[in-house]
Amino acid sequence: MEERGTISRNLMTAIADAIRAKAEVSGTLTPAEMVETIETITGGGGGINTFDATATSADILSGKTAYVNGKKITGSIESQAAQNITPNTSSQTAIEAGKYAAGDVIVEGDTNLKAENIAKDISIFGVMGNLEKGYTIKTGTITPTSTNAKDNPLRITGLGGTPTYFILWPSSSWSLTVSNTSSLVCASYMNGTSLAISASRSTCGPDSKYTVSATSTEVTITSSDKNKTLVTQAYQYIALM
C-alpha cells in the first residue's frame, strides 16, 4: 500500500509539474486548481487557446508556421521581390493577387511629365498637355527634268515626313515664254487639299488638271493632261512639317 501511495504522489507531482510548465505558473496546485489550469491551456502551448483561430495556410507566408485550432499549419503565400516599374503604353501589374511584397515596389517618375511637354488636349497619366504644335520648316529649289507633268511628275523628296503645308513657286531667275500650253506657275498642298495655278497665252489661274499630293516620302505634282506642262527652270518651295 505504501508503494502505491508513493507512486500516486510521484504521478501527481509529475502531472502538476507538467501543468505548471505548460501554463507558465508556479506554486502548489490542488487537484481542483489543476483542472482549472488545464482548461486555460487546452488547444495550444503557453496558455493560449487556438481553437477559435480562423487562419489557413493561404493567410500565412510560405515557409512560415503557426498553430490554428490545435494544429500546426505551414503557410503558402508566395513572396514577390522588390521591383522598379517604368510606365509605358500598357498597364502593368505591380503585385500579383495572392502574393506578398517582400520589398519596395517603386513606380518610376519622370521630371519631364509636365503639361508644357505634352501636346495640347492630350492626357498622359492624368497630366493634360498644353503644348501648342509648332512646325519644322524645310525649303529648297528643284528643276524639272521634263516638261511632261503627266508621264514625268515633279517629285520633291527628302522632307523627312508628310508636310502639313507645301508651296511651290517660280524662282527669281525665271524667264517664262508663255505659249498655248498651260505651264505650271505655282502649286500648294494643305492638309490633303491641293491647288495649282498655271499660265498660258489665254489664261492664268487655278488649274484642276494638276494634282499635288504628299506622302511621308515625297510631294508629287502631276497632271492628267499632257498639255499641262512643267517649266524646266528652278522652282522654289517651302514645306511646313
Backbone bond lengths (Angstrom), bond angles and torsions (degrees), N, CA, C in turn:
res aa  C-N    CA-C-N  psi(-1)  N-CA   C-N-CA  omega(-1)  CA-C   N-CA-C  phi
1 M - - - 1.463 - - 1.518 110.73 -
2 E 1.339 114.78 -41.39 1.469 117.91 179.73 1.518 110.80 -62.58
3 E 1.337 115.18 -38.10 1.473 118.89 -179.90 1.524 110.69 -63.97
4 R 1.347 115.27 -41.12 1.474 118.43 178.64 1.528 110.82 -64.46
5 G 1.349 116.26 -38.09 1.455 119.83 178.90 1.511 111.22 -63.34
6 T 1.333 116.10 -39.34 1.462 120.57 178.97 1.530 110.83 -63.80
7 I 1.335 115.48 -44.16 1.476 119.85 179.59 1.520 110.30 -61.74
8 S 1.329 116.06 -42.09 1.457 120.25 -179.06 1.524 110.60 -63.17
9 R 1.353 115.42 -43.81 1.463 117.99 179.77 1.520 111.49 -64.57
10 N 1.323 115.33 -41.68 1.476 119.30 179.37 1.524 111.02 -64.06
11 L 1.338 116.30 -39.51 1.459 120.46 -179.84 1.525 110.66 -65.91
12 M 1.329 116.53 -43.42 1.460 120.08 179.34 1.522 111.31 -64.87
13 T 1.344 115.15 -37.27 1.468 119.09 178.06 1.526 110.66 -64.29
14 A 1.338 115.40 -42.46 1.467 119.98 179.64 1.516 111.18 -64.40
15 I 1.331 116.16 -41.39 1.465 120.15 178.33 1.521 110.54 -64.14
16 A 1.342 115.86 -43.68 1.467 120.19 179.56 1.518 110.99 -62.51
17 D 1.331 116.11 -42.16 1.472 119.80 178.59 1.533 111.17 -61.66
18 A 1.332 116.75 -41.10 1.462 120.85 179.99 1.528 111.03 -65.03
19 I 1.347 114.38 -40.93 1.472 118.99 179.72 1.523 110.31 -65.14
20 R 1.355 116.12 -44.78 1.457 120.09 -179.88 1.533 111.37 -61.58
21 A 1.339 116.41 -40.54 1.468 120.06 -179.77 1.527 111.40 -66.66
22 K 1.322 115.88 -42.34 1.457 120.73 -177.43 1.525 111.96 -69.74
23 A 1.352 114.71 -39.85 1.462 119.77 -177.39 1.518 112.28 -89.58
24 E 1.356 115.38 -5.17 1.460 121.07 179.62 1.541 110.94 57.25
25 V 1.350 115.10 49.77 1.472 121.60 176.77 1.517 107.32 -125.52
26 S 1.327 114.28 169.81 1.469 119.32 178.88 1.529 109.11 -135.68
27 G 1.299 115.32 173.85 1.457 119.22 178.79 1.517 112.32 95.57
28 T 1.307 113.98 172.66 1.465 120.49 -179.38 1.520 110.12 -75.20
29 L 1.344 115.17 140.20 1.469 120.45 178.34 1.523 108.70 -117.99
30 T 1.302 116.29 126.15 1.448 119.87 172.57 1.516 108.62 -79.38
31 P 1.325 118.58 163.97 1.465 119.67 177.31 1.525 112.52 -52.96
32 A 1.319 116.85 -40.71 1.468 119.68 179.95 1.517 110.84 -66.07
33 E 1.350 116.31 -38.49 1.479 120.49 179.60 1.526 110.60 -69.41
34 M 1.329 115.74 -32.08 1.461 118.93 176.99 1.520 110.04 -61.42
35 V 1.324 115.15 -44.73 1.468 119.78 179.90 1.517 110.59 -60.74
36 E 1.331 116.63 -46.50 1.469 120.51 -179.24 1.523 111.10 -62.25
37 T 1.317 115.81 -41.88 1.472 120.11 -178.32 1.512 110.94 -67.81
38 I 1.332 117.14 -41.39 1.465 120.72 177.91 1.521 110.59 -58.36
39 E 1.310 117.70 -38.48 1.472 121.31 -178.92 1.526 111.88 -63.23
40 T 1.330 116.35 -26.87 1.475 118.95 -179.38 1.519 112.61 -81.48
41 I 1.322 117.16 -15.75 1.464 118.89 -176.21 1.522 112.68 -112.77
42 T 1.311 117.83 7.97 1.456 120.33 -179.41 1.522 110.44 -64.64
43 G 1.348 116.73 129.09 1.471 121.15 173.94 1.507 114.20 96.09
44 G 1.296 121.93 -0.54 1.463 120.27 178.28 1.497 111.65 179.57
45 G 1.351 114.26 176.88 1.443 119.82 -178.30 1.505 111.85 -93.61
46 G 1.320 115.38 165.80 1.443 121.61 174.47 1.505 113.78 67.17
47 G 1.327 118.99 19.51 1.451 120.82 177.70 1.508 114.32 79.57
48 I 1.354 119.02 12.84 1.463 122.30 -178.62 1.516 109.83 -103.41
49 N 1.306 117.03 126.02 1.459 122.48 177.84 1.526 108.59 -86.92
50 T 1.333 116.86 119.47 1.476 120.66 -176.19 1.520 113.39 -104.22
51 F 1.319 117.42 8.32 1.457 118.95 -175.04 1.521 113.49 -70.16
52 D 1.335 117.81 -21.40 1.469 119.07 179.68 1.525 112.45 -96.51
53 A 1.350 118.69 6.78 1.476 121.86 179.22 1.529 109.93 -71.02
54 T 1.320 116.18 144.63 1.482 120.71 -175.09 1.527 113.35 -117.55
55 A 1.316 118.29 -1.04 1.468 119.95 -177.90 1.524 111.17 -66.64
56 T 1.324 114.96 150.92 1.463 121.94 174.40 1.519 108.28 -124.32
57 S 1.310 117.22 175.97 1.463 120.61 179.95 1.521 111.27 -60.32
58 A 1.347 116.93 -27.88 1.464 120.85 -179.46 1.523 112.45 -73.85
59 D 1.337 117.67 -7.01 1.467 121.98 178.78 1.521 112.38 -102.88
60 I 1.333 117.43 1.02 1.458 121.92 -172.52 1.532 108.42 -125.68
61 L 1.332 116.32 141.94 1.457 120.57 -179.27 1.525 111.92 -59.73
62 S 1.306 115.30 144.79 1.457 121.06 178.76 1.531 110.26 -58.38
63 G 1.327 116.03 132.71 1.462 121.26 179.89 1.508 114.12 90.24
64 K 1.333 117.26 -13.52 1.458 121.10 177.89 1.525 108.99 -93.86
65 T 1.349 115.75 151.94 1.465 119.82 -178.66 1.531 110.47 -124.36
66 A 1.322 114.39 158.81 1.471 120.85 177.79 1.523 108.40 -156.85
67 Y 1.331 114.81 163.68 1.455 120.14 177.13 1.520 109.13 -105.23
68 V 1.309 115.68 125.18 1.461 122.20 -179.41 1.519 108.16 -135.10
69 N 1.316 115.68 126.91 1.460 120.99 177.56 1.526 111.64 54.96
70 G 1.321 114.40 38.61 1.454 119.21 176.93 1.503 114.79 80.24
71 K 1.363 117.86 5.34 1.455 120.19 -177.84 1.524 110.31 -126.74
72 K 1.314 115.24 150.80 1.453 121.47 177.46 1.532 109.18 -87.99
73 I 1.341 117.03 125.80 1.471 119.94 179.20 1.528 109.37 -122.67
74 T 1.335 115.03 154.78 1.471 121.74 -179.35 1.522 109.21 -113.33
75 G 1.314 116.54 132.36 1.457 121.65 -176.53 1.520 113.84 -68.73
76 S 1.349 114.92 158.76 1.468 120.10 -178.58 1.525 113.06 -129.67
77 I 1.348 118.38 3.66 1.467 119.92 179.94 1.523 109.68 -71.34
78 E 1.347 116.51 123.45 1.458 121.17 178.33 1.521 110.36 -80.31
79 S 1.322 115.67 147.36 1.459 121.15 177.89 1.522 110.29 -95.98
80 Q 1.324 115.31 150.86 1.462 120.83 176.83 1.523 107.77 -121.34
81 A 1.315 115.87 129.01 1.458 121.04 -175.02 1.528 111.52 -67.62
82 A 1.309 115.11 163.87 1.470 120.90 175.80 1.522 109.61 -60.75
83 Q 1.316 116.26 149.24 1.459 119.68 179.85 1.521 111.06 -155.38
84 N 1.328 114.81 157.11 1.458 121.79 174.12 1.520 108.04 -109.88
85 I 1.323 116.46 132.96 1.457 121.12 -179.39 1.521 109.32 -113.13
86 T 1.317 115.79 125.22 1.461 121.03 175.59 1.520 108.71 -102.69
87 P 1.318 119.01 118.50 1.474 121.12 -179.63 1.523 111.62 -57.61
88 N 1.322 115.64 144.57 1.463 120.35 174.31 1.521 108.21 -142.11
89 T 1.341 117.13 -155.63 1.466 119.98 -174.52 1.517 114.00 -80.24
90 S 1.330 117.72 -8.83 1.468 119.93 179.92 1.521 110.18 -126.00
91 S 1.345 116.21 160.45 1.458 121.32 -179.54 1.533 110.53 -71.75
92 Q 1.322 115.84 147.08 1.457 121.57 178.61 1.532 108.98 -128.27
93 T 1.327 115.65 144.98 1.453 120.87 179.76 1.516 109.32 -90.08
94 A 1.344 116.38 120.47 1.463 120.25 -179.24 1.529 110.64 -76.19
95 I 1.328 116.54 -52.00 1.468 121.96 178.56 1.519 108.21 -129.32
96 E 1.312 116.96 124.62 1.458 120.35 178.59 1.524 110.25 -69.54
97 A 1.321 115.78 146.38 1.465 121.12 179.92 1.526 110.22 -56.60
98 G 1.332 115.75 134.96 1.455 120.58 177.00 1.509 114.91 84.78
99 K 1.355 117.21 1.11 1.459 119.90 179.34 1.530 110.55 -106.97
100 Y 1.338 114.31 159.35 1.460 121.31 -178.75 1.520 108.82 -109.03
101 A 1.343 116.35 131.53 1.464 120.64 178.98 1.524 109.24 -77.83
102 A 1.329 115.27 109.36 1.459 120.00 -178.31 1.523 111.78 -83.40
103 G 1.325 116.79 -5.95 1.460 121.36 179.32 1.514 109.80 -154.22
104 D 1.315 116.36 179.10 1.454 120.78 -179.43 1.524 111.04 -67.78
105 V 1.319 116.04 138.23 1.463 122.13 171.30 1.529 106.31 -106.85
106 I 1.316 116.07 110.65 1.467 121.67 -173.00 1.521 109.77 -108.30
107 V 1.321 116.31 124.84 1.464 121.75 174.01 1.522 107.16 -94.83
108 E 1.332 115.19 118.04 1.454 120.29 -175.53 1.529 111.73 -62.87
109 G 1.314 116.01 142.59 1.459 121.89 172.72 1.519 110.01 -106.35
110 D 1.303 116.88 169.53 1.463 121.84 179.12 1.518 108.34 -143.32
111 T 1.315 116.45 122.65 1.462 120.30 -177.78 1.525 112.55 -66.17
112 N 1.333 116.50 -13.34 1.466 119.58 178.79 1.521 113.30 -86.04
113 L 1.340 116.64 -1.47 1.462 120.12 179.12 1.532 108.45 -78.59
114 K 1.316 114.78 77.87 1.458 121.88 -178.03 1.527 109.04 -131.68
115 A 1.317 115.08 152.86 1.465 120.43 -178.25 1.521 111.51 -57.45
116 E 1.341 116.77 -36.68 1.469 119.59 -177.18 1.521 113.35 -72.50
117 N 1.339 117.08 -10.02 1.467 120.69 177.96 1.527 112.78 -102.43
118 I 1.329 117.08 1.54 1.465 121.95 -176.59 1.522 108.99 -118.28
119 A 1.331 116.63 137.37 1.464 121.08 -179.05 1.525 111.18 -55.85
120 K 1.289 115.84 144.02 1.460 121.80 -177.59 1.528 111.13 -55.11
121 D 1.344 115.40 135.94 1.463 124.97 177.13 1.530 113.36 70.84
122 I 1.331 117.32 11.41 1.469 121.66 173.96 1.529 108.09 -106.86
123 S 1.337 116.04 129.05 1.461 120.60 -179.35 1.526 110.00 -105.64
124 I 1.327 116.15 129.82 1.465 122.29 175.76 1.520 107.94 -125.58
125 F 1.338 116.31 115.91 1.460 122.45 -177.87 1.523 111.68 50.78
126 G 1.317 115.63 42.17 1.452 120.84 174.96 1.518 114.98 83.47
127 V 1.327 117.64 -1.18 1.465 120.97 177.90 1.532 108.27 -98.61
128 M 1.329 116.80 115.50 1.462 121.67 -178.87 1.528 109.71 -85.32
129 G 1.319 115.44 124.70 1.455 120.10 -177.06 1.517 113.27 -74.90
130 N 1.325 115.49 153.32 1.462 120.97 175.55 1.523 112.26 -132.85
131 L 1.345 115.90 14.98 1.461 119.81 -178.84 1.517 110.65 -76.87
132 E 1.317 115.73 118.76 1.461 120.47 177.07 1.527 109.14 -75.72
133 K 1.331 115.07 139.20 1.455 119.89 -177.37 1.519 111.39 -68.26
134 G 1.310 116.08 133.09 1.456 121.45 174.40 1.519 110.02 -107.11
135 Y 1.298 117.39 179.20 1.463 121.46 -177.99 1.518 110.48 -128.14
136 T 1.332 113.80 145.97 1.457 121.19 169.50 1.521 107.42 -95.64
137 I 1.305 116.52 130.21 1.465 120.38 -176.27 1.523 109.85 -102.23
138 K 1.313 115.85 128.63 1.466 122.57 174.90 1.528 108.30 -118.57
139 T 1.309 117.35 133.49 1.468 121.67 178.94 1.518 109.48 -129.88
140 G 1.323 115.86 161.48 1.446 119.77 177.90 1.517 112.13 176.46
141 T 1.298 115.51 -177.04 1.470 121.83 175.29 1.519 108.51 -130.57
142 I 1.328 115.50 153.03 1.464 120.82 178.20 1.507 108.84 -148.98
143 T 1.325 115.98 141.37 1.458 121.93 179.55 1.518 109.32 -118.66
144 P 1.317 118.22 118.89 1.467 120.58 179.13 1.523 111.05 -59.87
145 T 1.311 116.30 143.74 1.470 120.53 176.80 1.516 111.60 -94.25
146 S 1.342 116.29 -6.35 1.462 121.06 179.85 1.522 108.36 -146.03
147 T 1.293 115.69 148.69 1.465 119.89 175.86 1.521 111.68 -83.57
148 N 1.332 116.79 -13.52 1.459 121.73 -175.32 1.535 110.46 -81.70
149 A 1.325 116.11 95.06 1.462 120.25 -177.13 1.519 112.63 -74.61
150 K 1.352 116.07 -17.65 1.462 119.44 -179.47 1.522 111.02 -77.19
151 D 1.325 116.83 -49.70 1.460 121.00 -176.58 1.526 112.61 -91.32
152 N 1.302 116.90 -22.33 1.467 121.32 -179.32 1.532 109.74 -131.13
153 P 1.325 116.99 74.90 1.465 120.62 -178.38 1.524 111.83 -58.12
154 L 1.304 114.91 153.31 1.454 120.52 174.80 1.525 108.20 -81.87
155 R 1.337 117.48 126.17 1.468 121.73 -176.32 1.524 109.77 -120.93
156 I 1.312 115.62 125.13 1.465 121.42 176.87 1.519 107.09 -108.96
157 T 1.314 116.83 116.46 1.471 121.75 -176.16 1.533 110.25 -117.24
158 G 1.330 114.83 175.99 1.461 120.07 174.94 1.514 114.71 79.59
159 L 1.342 117.61 18.87 1.467 120.09 -179.70 1.529 112.03 -81.66
160 G 1.315 117.24 -18.83 1.458 120.29 178.12 1.513 114.56 82.03
161 G 1.314 116.88 23.94 1.459 119.96 179.42 1.511 111.02 150.15
162 T 1.331 115.64 -178.97 1.462 120.83 179.59 1.525 109.74 -86.60
163 P 1.324 118.13 120.71 1.464 119.21 -179.26 1.530 112.14 -72.93
164 T 1.316 115.33 148.58 1.461 120.07 172.49 1.526 109.48 -81.19
165 Y 1.328 115.18 -39.78 1.463 121.36 177.53 1.523 108.39 -130.22
166 F 1.332 115.19 143.40 1.462 120.81 177.23 1.530 108.08 -146.28
167 I 1.334 116.40 131.75 1.469 121.21 178.48 1.517 108.37 -133.47
168 L 1.335 115.66 134.65 1.461 122.50 177.84 1.525 108.63 -125.73
169 W 1.326 117.26 136.44 1.469 120.73 -179.02 1.533 109.34 -150.56
170 P 1.315 117.84 167.75 1.472 120.38 -177.51 1.526 111.54 -67.38
171 S 1.319 115.07 144.37 1.466 118.67 174.31 1.524 108.51 -75.12
172 S 1.304 115.82 167.07 1.475 120.35 -176.45 1.521 113.09 -68.42
173 S 1.335 116.21 -13.17 1.465 119.25 -177.01 1.526 112.95 -93.75
174 W 1.339 116.04 9.12 1.465 119.13 -177.43 1.526 111.69 -64.77
175 S 1.322 113.99 144.89 1.474 121.20 169.44 1.520 105.79 -139.71
176 L 1.353 116.15 94.41 1.458 121.54 -171.43 1.521 110.82 -101.83
177 T 1.307 114.38 125.32 1.460 120.62 172.64 1.518 107.41 -96.15
178 V 1.310 117.92 111.10 1.450 122.86 -176.77 1.518 109.83 -71.98
179 S 1.337 115.79 129.55 1.470 121.25 -179.06 1.521 108.71 -120.89
180 N 1.336 115.35 -169.33 1.464 120.22 179.69 1.535 111.48 -74.00
181 T 1.329 116.64 -23.57 1.460 118.90 177.37 1.520 109.61 -81.85
182 S 1.335 115.89 155.65 1.463 120.54 -179.55 1.518 109.46 -89.23
183 S 1.295 116.50 120.97 1.457 122.04 -179.83 1.522 110.11 -103.01
184 L 1.330 115.54 138.19 1.459 119.72 -179.84 1.527 110.42 -67.93
185 V 1.311 115.81 126.26 1.461 120.81 178.44 1.533 110.34 -104.64
186 C 1.326 115.81 -51.99 1.465 120.94 -178.90 1.524 109.31 -136.11
187 A 1.313 115.07 154.43 1.465 120.17 175.80 1.520 108.88 -148.88
188 S 1.327 115.95 148.85 1.467 119.57 178.70 1.522 110.10 -145.24
189 Y 1.310 113.86 158.32 1.471 121.74 178.16 1.521 106.66 -140.86
190 M 1.351 116.82 133.21 1.451 120.25 179.83 1.528 109.50 -146.29
191 N 1.330 115.44 109.13 1.464 121.07 176.49 1.530 113.12 50.44
192 G 1.316 116.96 44.63 1.457 120.81 176.69 1.518 115.15 92.74
193 T 1.325 117.45 -6.27 1.471 120.84 179.62 1.527 109.18 -107.53
194 S 1.346 116.35 130.42 1.458 119.85 -178.91 1.524 111.03 -112.12
195 L 1.310 114.23 153.76 1.466 121.51 177.57 1.508 107.82 -145.97
196 A 1.351 116.02 133.71 1.464 120.83 178.03 1.523 109.22 -130.70
197 I 1.299 115.26 145.59 1.473 121.86 176.30 1.522 107.64 -121.28
198 S 1.301 115.19 128.92 1.455 119.89 179.02 1.527 109.43 -123.51
199 A 1.314 114.25 165.20 1.472 119.73 -179.89 1.512 109.47 -136.78
200 S 1.297 115.47 139.05 1.463 121.96 174.42 1.526 107.08 -138.61
201 R 1.305 115.22 -174.92 1.455 118.94 -179.58 1.524 111.50 -64.84
202 S 1.356 116.78 -26.82 1.460 119.06 -174.16 1.528 113.94 -109.33
203 T 1.331 117.97 -22.57 1.466 119.48 -176.01 1.523 111.09 -137.65
204 C 1.325 114.65 160.64 1.455 122.17 172.43 1.522 107.31 -155.08
205 G 1.294 116.64 115.38 1.447 119.17 -178.52 1.512 111.73 168.36
206 P 1.332 117.23 -169.50 1.465 121.21 -179.80 1.517 111.74 -56.10
207 D 1.311 115.35 141.68 1.463 120.04 -176.25 1.531 108.65 -135.03
208 S 1.335 116.58 110.48 1.466 121.32 -176.53 1.521 113.36 -76.35
209 K 1.308 116.99 -6.60 1.469 119.77 178.85 1.529 111.81 -74.55
210 Y 1.306 115.72 -18.91 1.461 120.17 176.92 1.531 109.35 -94.14
211 T 1.302 115.28 145.47 1.463 120.67 177.24 1.521 109.59 -130.18
212 V 1.324 115.12 132.70 1.461 120.97 175.88 1.541 107.12 -112.12
213 S 1.302 117.33 123.30 1.472 121.34 179.22 1.526 109.45 -129.88
214 A 1.323 115.20 157.88 1.465 119.54 -177.49 1.518 110.60 -138.01
215 T 1.325 115.70 139.55 1.464 122.78 172.84 1.520 107.62 -129.73
216 S 1.314 116.12 -175.28 1.459 119.91 -179.76 1.520 112.56 -72.46
217 T 1.344 116.79 -10.72 1.468 119.79 -177.42 1.519 114.13 -113.13
218 E 1.365 117.69 -22.81 1.464 117.78 -177.50 1.518 112.33 -164.21
219 V 1.324 114.42 160.02 1.461 122.83 167.82 1.523 106.53 -106.71
220 T 1.329 115.32 130.58 1.472 120.13 -176.42 1.519 110.03 -119.90
221 I 1.346 115.17 134.00 1.463 121.46 175.18 1.521 107.28 -119.13
222 T 1.316 115.26 117.31 1.458 120.35 -177.08 1.516 110.16 -134.36
223 S 1.337 115.24 170.92 1.467 120.07 -179.55 1.514 109.27 -133.97
224 S 1.322 115.92 146.68 1.461 120.91 176.68 1.530 111.44 -90.22
225 D 1.325 115.78 -0.56 1.470 121.33 -176.11 1.520 108.21 -130.04
226 K 1.347 115.93 124.70 1.462 119.03 -177.80 1.529 112.83 -65.76
227 N 1.336 116.31 -17.08 1.464 119.05 178.11 1.531 112.13 -83.09
228 K 1.335 116.20 -3.49 1.453 120.38 174.53 1.524 107.03 -93.89
229 T 1.304 116.93 113.69 1.460 120.06 -168.02 1.523 112.82 -115.58
230 L 1.304 112.43 164.45 1.463 121.00 172.68 1.521 108.77 -101.79
231 V 1.289 116.07 154.99 1.466 120.91 176.06 1.522 107.61 -97.10
232 T 1.318 117.09 127.11 1.463 120.45 -177.31 1.534 110.67 -83.01
233 Q 1.287 114.17 50.97 1.461 122.55 172.67 1.530 107.35 -130.24
234 A 1.298 117.03 169.27 1.468 120.98 -171.80 1.518 112.43 -69.12
235 Y 1.323 115.22 132.04 1.463 123.36 169.08 1.533 107.26 -105.97
236 Q 1.301 114.48 145.31 1.464 119.68 171.70 1.524 108.47 -100.45
237 Y 1.329 116.48 154.82 1.467 118.65 176.44 1.522 109.61 -146.94
238 I 1.323 114.07 157.95 1.448 122.63 172.66 1.512 108.23 -137.54
239 A 1.303 117.56 135.72 1.471 122.31 -179.07 1.525 108.11 -127.63
240 L 1.324 115.70 133.68 1.452 122.49 175.38 1.521 107.38 -106.15
241 M 1.340 115.22 116.45 1.462 121.15 -174.06 1.531 110.12 -95.73
